[in-house]
Amino acid sequence: MADQLGRKWDRCFADTAVKTATGLGVGILFSLLFFKRRTWPVSLGSGLGLGMGYANCQHDLKSPYLIHGRVVKDQ
């Protein structure tokens, strides 16, 4: 049980980090190309990424019977 919880936390941290970094990158790109180097697209993008990661973690930790993997069908 503790091993599964550890894997869920690892997946949560990795997912949140990826989403936050992607949002930050998109925010920087939009700031440079469209909004004359303003800071609000950067903070908006990273905030959206952080919020999406948090929501995914919350869903993952509150559903204890969800199995992550592939379904193998018998033939």
N, C-alpha and C positions, 0 to 999 in steps of 0.2 A: 504494500500500500504506500509506503513512504517512497519507494522507487518510482511509482507512477506519479506521485505528487511532485517529486523532483523533476521528472521529465516534463510535466505540465509547466512548472515554473521556468525551466530552461527554454521551452518552446515560447512561452509568453515573453520572456526577455528578448529572445532573438527576433520574434515577430514585431515587437514594439520598436526595437532598435532599427530594423529594416524599414518599417513604415515611417518612422520619424526622420531617418536619413533621406528617404525618398522624397518626403514632403519638403524637407529642407532644400534638397537639390532642385526640385520643381519650383519652389519659392524663389530661390536665387536666380534661376533661369528666367522666370517671369519678371522678376525685379530688374534684371539687366536688359531684357529685350523690350518689355512693354511699359514699365512703370517708372522709368527714369531713375533707377537706383534708389527707390524708396524701400523702407524696411518692413512695411506691413505685409507684403506678399511672403517674405521669408518667415515671419512669425506666424502668419496664417497657415502656411504650408506645414511647418513643423508642428503646430498645434493640432492641425487636422490629423497628421500622421500619429501623433501621440495619443489622441483621442480614439482613433481607430484601433490602435494596438491595445489600449486599455479596455475597450469594449470587447475585443476578441478574447482577451485574458479573462475578463469577467464571465463571459459565456463559457469559456473552456473550464474554468474552475467551478462553476455552478452546475455543470452537467457531469456528474460522476460516472454515468454509465455510457458515455459516448466513447466509441472505440475508433481510434484513428488508424487507418490503414486501408488496404484493398479488400474487397470481397472476392473470395475464391469460390467459384461455382463448381459443383461436382458434375461430371459428365455422365 
